[in-house]
Amino acid sequence: MSTGTSLYFYITENCELCEQAEQILVRTPLETPIPVDVVDISESEELVEQYGERIPVLRMEPEGKELDWPFTAEDVIAFLGNH
């Protein structure tokens, strides 16, 4: 991952799929740990409109790439390595 890249994990409370996705992110073996900002979409009407039907979503900035659920550890590794 290049310098200046940020990861955002869009979720909301009481979301079983979000919890499953978080477990995958926590358990994915990465050579270098990557900080992820967790964003609760319920705090923004704009985010609810954009992600309400799609969460959980992992987003990479400034590239704007998104990885939608469902995803596996292999999907996460590929997503982070191919930007």
MOPAC internal coordinates of N, CA, C and O (Angstrom, degrees):
PM7 1SCF
backbone

  N    0.0000 0     0.00 0     0.00 0    0    0    0
  C    1.4449 1     0.00 0     0.00 0    1    0    0
  C    1.5186 1   109.00 1     0.00 0    2    1    0
  O    1.2310 1   120.12 1   -44.70 1    3    2    1
  N    1.3130 1   117.38 1   135.30 1    3    2    1
  C    1.4484 1   120.72 1  -176.05 1    5    3    2
  C    1.5242 1   111.30 1   -79.43 1    6    5    3
  O    1.2310 1   121.33 1   -22.19 1    7    6    5
  N    1.3248 1   115.06 1   157.81 1    7    6    5
  C    1.4549 1   120.61 1   175.89 1    9    7    6
  C    1.5139 1   108.62 1   -63.68 1   10    9    7
  O    1.2310 1   120.63 1   -38.10 1   11   10    9
  N    1.3171 1   116.41 1   141.90 1   11   10    9
  C    1.4482 1   119.70 1  -179.16 1   13   11   10
  C    1.5187 1   113.21 1    91.51 1   14   13   11
  O    1.2310 1   120.24 1   176.81 1   15   14   13
  N    1.3247 1   117.15 1    -3.19 1   15   14   13
  C    1.4552 1   120.70 1   177.73 1   17   15   14
  C    1.5236 1   109.04 1   -88.59 1   18   17   15
  O    1.2310 1   120.75 1   -42.27 1   19   18   17
  N    1.3277 1   116.17 1   137.73 1   19   18   17
  C    1.4577 1   122.12 1   177.80 1   21   19   18
  C    1.5183 1   109.39 1  -123.33 1   22   21   19
  O    1.2310 1   121.16 1   -33.33 1   23   22   21
  N    1.3327 1   115.38 1   146.67 1   23   22   21
  C    1.4631 1   121.20 1   176.16 1   25   23   22
  C    1.5199 1   109.52 1  -113.83 1   26   25   23
  O    1.2310 1   121.20 1   -42.95 1   27   26   25
  N    1.3270 1   115.31 1   137.05 1   27   26   25
  C    1.4569 1   121.96 1   177.43 1   29   27   26
  C    1.5245 1   108.20 1  -126.34 1   30   29   27
  O    1.2310 1   120.99 1   -43.96 1   31   30   29
  N    1.3229 1   115.71 1   136.04 1   31   30   29
  C    1.4559 1   122.09 1  -179.74 1   33   31   30
  C    1.5233 1   107.01 1  -115.80 1   34   33   31
  O    1.2310 1   120.91 1   -74.34 1   35   34   33
  N    1.3407 1   115.87 1   105.66 1   35   34   33
  C    1.4617 1   121.58 1  -176.35 1   37   35   34
  C    1.5337 1   110.27 1   -87.90 1   38   37   35
  O    1.2310 1   121.73 1   -56.99 1   39   38   37
  N    1.3405 1   114.29 1   123.01 1   39   38   37
  C    1.4645 1   121.62 1  -177.31 1   41   39   38
  C    1.5269 1   108.81 1  -143.36 1   42   41   39
  O    1.2310 1   121.00 1     4.96 1   43   42   41
  N    1.3287 1   115.69 1  -175.04 1   43   42   41
  C    1.4601 1   121.81 1   167.31 1   45   43   42
  C    1.5253 1   107.93 1  -150.20 1   46   45   43
  O    1.2310 1   120.71 1   -13.42 1   47   46   45
  N    1.3252 1   116.24 1   166.58 1   47   46   45
  C    1.4657 1   120.40 1  -178.60 1   49   47   46
  C    1.5163 1   111.10 1   -68.19 1   50   49   47
  O    1.2310 1   121.04 1   -25.79 1   51   50   49
  N    1.3357 1   115.61 1   154.21 1   51   50   49
  C    1.4676 1   122.54 1   176.78 1   53   51   50
  C    1.5195 1   112.37 1    56.18 1   54   53   51
  O    1.2310 1   120.72 1  -139.43 1   55   54   53
  N    1.3154 1   116.23 1    40.57 1   55   54   53
  C    1.4619 1   122.59 1  -179.10 1   57   55   54
  C    1.5267 1   108.13 1  -115.96 1   58   57   55
  O    1.2310 1   121.02 1   -75.38 1   59   58   57
  N    1.3274 1   115.66 1   104.62 1   59   58   57
  C    1.4614 1   120.01 1  -177.32 1   61   59   58
  C    1.5330 1   112.09 1   -61.12 1   62   61   59
  O    1.2310 1   120.33 1   140.14 1   63   62   61
  N    1.3161 1   116.98 1   -39.86 1   63   62   61
  C    1.4726 1   120.06 1   178.75 1   65   63   62
  C    1.5240 1   110.90 1   -64.25 1   66   65   63
  O    1.2310 1   120.70 1   143.28 1   67   66   65
  N    1.3403 1   116.26 1   -36.72 1   67   66   65
  C    1.4650 1   120.23 1   178.15 1   69   67   66
  C    1.5285 1   110.47 1   -63.70 1   70   69   67
  O    1.2310 1   120.78 1   139.71 1   71   70   69
  N    1.3252 1   116.12 1   -40.29 1   71   70   69
  C    1.4645 1   120.55 1   178.75 1   73   71   70
  C    1.5252 1   110.50 1   -65.27 1   74   73   71
  O    1.2310 1   120.12 1   139.70 1   75   74   73
  N    1.3294 1   117.38 1   -40.30 1   75   74   73
  C    1.4640 1   120.67 1   177.69 1   77   75   74
  C    1.5291 1   110.30 1   -63.67 1   78   77   75
  O    1.2310 1   120.65 1   136.26 1   79   78   77
  N    1.3230 1   116.37 1   -43.74 1   79   78   77
  C    1.4639 1   120.91 1   179.97 1   81   79   78
  C    1.5234 1   110.98 1   -64.39 1   82   81   79
  O    1.2310 1   120.48 1   140.71 1   83   82   81
  N    1.3275 1   116.69 1   -39.29 1   83   82   81
  C    1.4633 1   120.43 1   179.37 1   85   83   82
  C    1.5272 1   110.53 1   -62.45 1   86   85   83
  O    1.2310 1   120.24 1   139.91 1   87   86   85
  N    1.3278 1   117.14 1   -40.09 1   87   86   85
  C    1.4657 1   120.38 1   178.03 1   89   87   86
  C    1.5312 1   110.90 1   -62.15 1   90   89   87
  O    1.2310 1   120.62 1   140.99 1   91   90   89
  N    1.3143 1   116.41 1   -39.01 1   91   90   89
  C    1.4667 1   119.85 1   177.67 1   93   91   90
  C    1.5260 1   109.68 1   -64.16 1   94   93   91
  O    1.2310 1   120.38 1   134.95 1   95   94   93
  N    1.3358 1   116.87 1   -45.05 1   95   94   93
  C    1.4647 1   119.99 1  -179.85 1   97   95   94
  C    1.5276 1   111.26 1   -61.90 1   98   97   95
  O    1.2310 1   120.48 1   137.42 1   99   98   97
  N    1.3285 1   116.69 1   -42.58 1   99   98   97
  C    1.4665 1   121.13 1  -178.90 1  101   99   98
  C    1.5269 1   110.96 1   -65.11 1  102  101   99
  O    1.2310 1   120.27 1   143.67 1  103  102  101
  N    1.3135 1   117.10 1   -36.33 1  103  102  101
  C    1.4690 1   121.41 1  -174.84 1  105  103  102
  C    1.5219 1   114.27 1   -91.65 1  106  105  103
  O    1.2310 1   119.62 1   174.55 1  107  106  105
  N    1.3264 1   118.33 1    -5.45 1  107  106  105
  C    1.4585 1   120.47 1  -178.22 1  109  107  106
  C    1.5241 1   109.64 1   -71.91 1  110  109  107
  O    1.2310 1   120.41 1   -58.11 1  111  110  109
  N    1.3478 1   116.83 1   121.89 1  111  110  109
  C    1.4677 1   119.76 1  -177.84 1  113  111  110
  C    1.5378 1   110.79 1   -76.98 1  114  113  111
  O    1.2310 1   120.85 1   -65.95 1  115  114  113
  N    1.3277 1   115.98 1   114.05 1  115  114  113
  C    1.4532 1   121.42 1   178.24 1  117  115  114
  C    1.5230 1   109.27 1  -116.74 1  118  117  115
  O    1.2310 1   120.66 1   -36.29 1  119  118  117
  N    1.3275 1   116.35 1   143.71 1  119  118  117
  C    1.4603 1   120.05 1   178.30 1  121  119  118
  C    1.5197 1   110.49 1   -61.20 1  122  121  119
  O    1.2310 1   120.80 1   138.47 1  123  122  121
  N    1.3183 1   116.08 1   -41.53 1  123  122  121
  C    1.4615 1   121.94 1   179.29 1  125  123  122
  C    1.5198 1   107.95 1  -124.45 1  126  125  123
  O    1.2310 1   120.13 1   -57.31 1  127  126  125
  N    1.3387 1   117.35 1   122.69 1  127  126  125
  C    1.4696 1   118.84 1   177.94 1  129  127  126
  C    1.5317 1   110.38 1   -59.21 1  130  129  127
  O    1.2310 1   120.91 1   -40.11 1  131  130  129
  N    1.3077 1   115.86 1   139.89 1  131  130  129
  C    1.4537 1   121.29 1  -178.54 1  133  131  130
  C    1.5246 1   108.58 1  -118.44 1  134  133  131
  O    1.2310 1   120.13 1   -56.32 1  135  134  133
  N    1.3282 1   117.36 1   123.68 1  135  134  133
  C    1.4676 1   118.93 1   177.82 1  137  135  134
  C    1.5224 1   111.19 1   -67.03 1  138  137  135
  O    1.2310 1   121.39 1   -40.45 1  139  138  137
  N    1.3144 1   114.95 1   139.55 1  139  138  137
  C    1.4657 1   121.09 1  -179.79 1  141  139  138
  C    1.5223 1   107.59 1  -126.10 1  142  141  139
  O    1.2310 1   120.70 1   -52.07 1  143  142  141
  N    1.3322 1   116.26 1   127.93 1  143  142  141
  C    1.4588 1   121.00 1   175.39 1  145  143  142
  C    1.5208 1   108.00 1   -87.73 1  146  145  143
  O    1.2310 1   120.67 1   -59.72 1  147  146  145
  N    1.3339 1   116.32 1   120.28 1  147  146  145
  C    1.4554 1   121.30 1   178.22 1  149  147  146
  C    1.5205 1   108.00 1   -87.08 1  150  149  147
  O    1.2310 1   120.61 1   -51.82 1  151  150  149
  N    1.3373 1   116.44 1   128.18 1  151  150  149
  C    1.4613 1   121.98 1  -177.02 1  153  151  150
  C    1.5190 1   108.88 1  -122.39 1  154  153  151
  O    1.2310 1   120.94 1   -59.86 1  155  154  153
  N    1.3396 1   115.80 1   120.14 1  155  154  153
  C    1.4666 1   120.77 1   175.35 1  157  155  154
  C    1.5271 1   107.37 1   -84.34 1  158  157  155
  O    1.2310 1   120.79 1   -66.26 1  159  158  157
  N    1.3230 1   116.09 1   113.74 1  159  158  157
  C    1.4677 1   120.31 1  -174.83 1  161  159  158
  C    1.5235 1   112.75 1   -65.63 1  162  161  159
  O    1.2310 1   119.86 1   159.87 1  163  162  161
  N    1.3343 1   117.86 1   -20.13 1  163  162  161
  C    1.4658 1   120.15 1  -177.26 1  165  163  162
  C    1.5254 1   112.07 1   -66.24 1  166  165  163
  O    1.2310 1   120.16 1   167.74 1  167  166  165
  N    1.3260 1   117.31 1   -12.26 1  167  166  165
  C    1.4587 1   120.91 1  -179.50 1  169  167  166
  C    1.5282 1   112.58 1   -84.81 1  170  169  167
  O    1.2310 1   120.14 1   177.98 1  171  170  169
  N    1.3362 1   117.33 1    -2.02 1  171  170  169
  C    1.4633 1   120.54 1  -178.08 1  173  171  170
  C    1.5278 1   110.45 1  -145.17 1  174  173  171
  O    1.2310 1   120.28 1   -57.21 1  175  174  173
  N    1.3273 1   117.06 1   122.79 1  175  174  173
  C    1.4611 1   120.19 1   178.19 1  177  175  174
  C    1.5214 1   111.18 1   -59.59 1  178  177  175
  O    1.2310 1   120.72 1   142.73 1  179  178  177
  N    1.3258 1   116.24 1   -37.27 1  179  178  177
  C    1.4644 1   120.99 1   179.72 1  181  179  178
  C    1.5246 1   110.73 1   -62.71 1  182  181  179
  O    1.2310 1   120.47 1   136.59 1  183  182  181
  N    1.3355 1   116.71 1   -43.41 1  183  182  181
  C    1.4678 1   119.87 1   179.32 1  185  183  182
  C    1.5239 1   111.27 1   -68.16 1  186  185  183
  O    1.2310 1   120.13 1   143.25 1  187  186  185
  N    1.3336 1   117.36 1   -36.75 1  187  186  185
  C    1.4666 1   120.31 1   177.22 1  189  187  186
  C    1.5253 1   109.36 1   -61.52 1  190  189  187
  O    1.2310 1   120.33 1   136.74 1  191  190  189
  N    1.3337 1   116.97 1   -43.26 1  191  190  189
  C    1.4627 1   120.30 1   178.65 1  193  191  190
  C    1.5295 1   111.21 1   -63.38 1  194  193  191
  O    1.2310 1   120.93 1   138.69 1  195  194  193
  N    1.3303 1   115.83 1   -41.31 1  195  194  193
  C    1.4607 1   120.40 1  -175.68 1  197  195  194
  C    1.5272 1   112.91 1   -76.20 1  198  197  195
  O    1.2310 1   120.14 1   140.75 1  199  198  197
  N    1.3376 1   117.34 1   -39.25 1  199  198  197
  C    1.4663 1   120.24 1  -171.29 1  201  199  198
  C    1.5294 1   114.84 1  -118.54 1  202  201  199
  O    1.2310 1   119.72 1   176.43 1  203  202  201
  N    1.3294 1   118.15 1    -3.57 1  203  202  201
  C    1.4641 1   121.34 1  -173.48 1  205  203  202
  C    1.5188 1   114.89 1   -51.98 1  206  205  203
  O    1.2310 1   119.93 1   142.11 1  207  206  205
  N    1.3176 1   117.74 1   -37.89 1  207  206  205
  C    1.4670 1   121.54 1  -179.03 1  209  207  206
  C    1.5248 1   112.44 1   -94.26 1  210  209  207
  O    1.2310 1   120.26 1   176.32 1  211  210  209
  N    1.3358 1   117.11 1    -3.68 1  211  210  209
  C    1.4640 1   120.14 1  -171.29 1  213  211  210
  C    1.5229 1   114.52 1  -115.03 1  214  213  211
  O    1.2310 1   119.71 1   163.58 1  215  214  213
  N    1.3310 1   118.16 1   -16.42 1  215  214  213
  C    1.4668 1   118.98 1  -173.58 1  217  215  214
  C    1.5181 1   110.74 1   -61.39 1  218  217  215
  O    1.2310 1   120.51 1   -28.62 1  219  218  217
  N    1.3088 1   116.63 1   151.38 1  219  218  217
  C    1.4577 1   128.77 1    -0.35 1  221  219  218
  C    1.5376 1   112.16 1   -78.43 1  222  221  219
  O    1.2310 1   121.43 1   -32.98 1  223  222  221
  N    1.3356 1   114.87 1   147.02 1  223  222  221
  C    1.4650 1   121.44 1   179.77 1  225  223  222
  C    1.5270 1   108.76 1  -135.02 1  226  225  223
  O    1.2310 1   120.87 1   -44.73 1  227  226  225
  N    1.3179 1   115.93 1   135.27 1  227  226  225
  C    1.4659 1   122.31 1   173.58 1  229  227  226
  C    1.5233 1   106.58 1  -102.79 1  230  229  227
  O    1.2310 1   120.35 1   -54.95 1  231  230  229
  N    1.3457 1   116.93 1   125.05 1  231  230  229
  C    1.4770 1   121.25 1  -176.97 1  233  231  230
  C    1.5277 1   110.10 1  -121.33 1  234  233  231
  O    1.2310 1   121.09 1   -43.37 1  235  234  233
  N    1.3136 1   115.52 1   136.63 1  235  234  233
  C    1.4519 1   122.56 1   178.61 1  237  235  234
  C    1.5209 1   109.27 1  -109.24 1  238  237  235
  O    1.2310 1   120.71 1   -54.34 1  239  238  237
  N    1.3240 1   116.25 1   125.66 1  239  238  237
  C    1.4689 1   121.98 1   177.61 1  241  239  238
  C    1.5225 1   108.42 1  -117.05 1  242  241  239
  O    1.2310 1   118.04 1   -31.93 1  243  242  241
  N    1.3148 1   121.33 1   148.07 1  243  242  241
  C    1.4564 1   125.78 1     8.81 1  245  243  242
  C    1.5274 1   114.17 1   -86.21 1  246  245  243
  O    1.2310 1   119.77 1  -176.97 1  247  246  245
  N    1.3376 1   118.04 1     3.03 1  247  246  245
  C    1.4667 1   120.90 1  -176.52 1  249  247  246
  C    1.5243 1   113.26 1   -63.75 1  250  249  247
  O    1.2310 1   120.41 1   149.26 1  251  250  249
  N    1.3372 1   116.83 1   -30.74 1  251  250  249
  C    1.4525 1   120.28 1  -178.33 1  253  251  250
  C    1.5215 1   112.99 1    78.87 1  254  253  251
  O    1.2310 1   120.27 1  -168.67 1  255  254  253
  N    1.3444 1   117.10 1    11.33 1  255  254  253
  C    1.4699 1   120.43 1   178.20 1  257  255  254
  C    1.5111 1   109.52 1   -74.01 1  258  257  255
  O    1.2310 1   120.89 1   -36.54 1  259  258  257
  N    1.3431 1   115.90 1   143.46 1  259  258  257
  C    1.4574 1   120.49 1   178.83 1  261  259  258
  C    1.5229 1   110.67 1  -130.49 1  262  261  259
  O    1.2310 1   121.86 1   -36.38 1  263  262  261
  N    1.3202 1   114.04 1   143.62 1  263  262  261
  C    1.4547 1   121.89 1   175.02 1  265  263  262
  C    1.5191 1   106.97 1  -116.95 1  266  265  263
  O    1.2310 1   120.90 1   -69.44 1  267  266  265
  N    1.3298 1   115.88 1   110.56 1  267  266  265
  C    1.4660 1   121.62 1  -178.28 1  269  267  266
  C    1.5256 1   110.28 1   -88.16 1  270  269  267
  O    1.2310 1   121.50 1   -27.71 1  271  270  269
  N    1.3231 1   114.73 1   152.29 1  271  270  269
  C    1.4553 1   122.35 1   172.83 1  273  271  270
  C    1.5152 1   108.43 1   -70.36 1  274  273  271
  O    1.2310 1   118.35 1   -36.37 1  275  274  273
  N    1.3255 1   120.75 1   143.63 1  275  274  273
  C    1.4666 1   126.27 1     4.72 1  277  275  274
  C    1.5282 1   111.54 1   -85.64 1  278  277  275
  O    1.2310 1   121.13 1   -33.76 1  279  278  277
  N    1.3423 1   115.45 1   146.24 1  279  278  277
  C    1.4489 1   120.33 1   174.61 1  281  279  278
  C    1.5215 1   110.07 1  -142.49 1  282  281  279
  O    1.2310 1   121.57 1   -21.58 1  283  282  281
  N    1.3300 1   114.60 1   158.42 1  283  282  281
  C    1.4613 1   122.33 1  -179.97 1  285  283  282
  C    1.5228 1   108.75 1  -110.52 1  286  285  283
  O    1.2310 1   120.93 1    -6.81 1  287  286  285
  N    1.3227 1   115.82 1   173.19 1  287  286  285
  C    1.4659 1   120.09 1   175.48 1  289  287  286
  C    1.5256 1   109.79 1   -59.13 1  290  289  287
  O    1.2310 1   120.25 1   141.01 1  291  290  289
  N    1.3238 1   117.14 1   -38.99 1  291  290  289
  C    1.4683 1   121.10 1   178.94 1  293  291  290
  C    1.5189 1   111.11 1   -63.42 1  294  293  291
  O    1.2310 1   120.60 1   141.05 1  295  294  293
  N    1.3397 1   116.46 1   -38.95 1  295  294  293
  C    1.4654 1   121.03 1   176.97 1  297  295  294
  C    1.5291 1   111.03 1   -62.20 1  298  297  295
  O    1.2310 1   120.69 1   138.38 1  299  298  297
  N    1.3374 1   116.29 1   -41.62 1  299  298  297
  C    1.4660 1   121.04 1  -179.69 1  301  299  298
  C    1.5257 1   110.10 1   -64.41 1  302  301  299
  O    1.2310 1   120.44 1   135.18 1  303  302  301
  N    1.3269 1   116.76 1   -44.82 1  303  302  301
  C    1.4702 1   120.53 1   179.37 1  305  303  302
  C    1.5228 1   110.43 1   -61.50 1  306  305  303
  O    1.2310 1   120.10 1   135.68 1  307  306  305
  N    1.3198 1   117.41 1   -44.32 1  307  306  305
  C    1.4618 1   120.90 1   178.70 1  309  307  306
  C    1.5293 1   110.63 1   -64.29 1  310  309  307
  O    1.2310 1   120.26 1   138.47 1  311  310  309
  N    1.3222 1   117.11 1   -41.53 1  311  310  309
  C    1.4621 1   122.42 1  -179.89 1  313  311  310
  C    1.5334 1   110.46 1   -60.67 1  314  313  311
  O    1.2310 1   120.60 1   135.48 1  315  314  313
  N    1.3159 1   116.46 1   -44.52 1  315  314  313
  C    1.4572 1   120.74 1  -178.06 1  317  315  314
  C    1.5225 1   112.82 1   -74.37 1  318  317  315
  O    1.2310 1   120.77 1   152.78 1  319  318  317
  N    1.3211 1   116.12 1   -27.22 1  319  318  317
  C    1.4673 1   119.75 1  -177.24 1  321  319  318
  C    1.4990 1   114.95 1   -89.16 1  322  321  319
  O    1.2310 1   119.83 1   161.74 1  323  322  321
  N    1.3099 1   117.93 1   -18.26 1  323  322  321
  C    1.4605 1   121.51 1  -174.19 1  325  323  322
  C    1.5127 1   112.35 1  -115.97 1  326  325  323
  O    1.2310 1   120.11 1  -124.44 1  327  326  325
  N    1.2959 1   117.40 1    55.56 1  327  326  325
  C    1.4590 1   119.81 1   178.25 1  329  327  326
  C    1.5137 1   111.07 1  -114.80 1  330  329  327
  O    1.2310 1   120.10 1   180.00 1  331  330  329

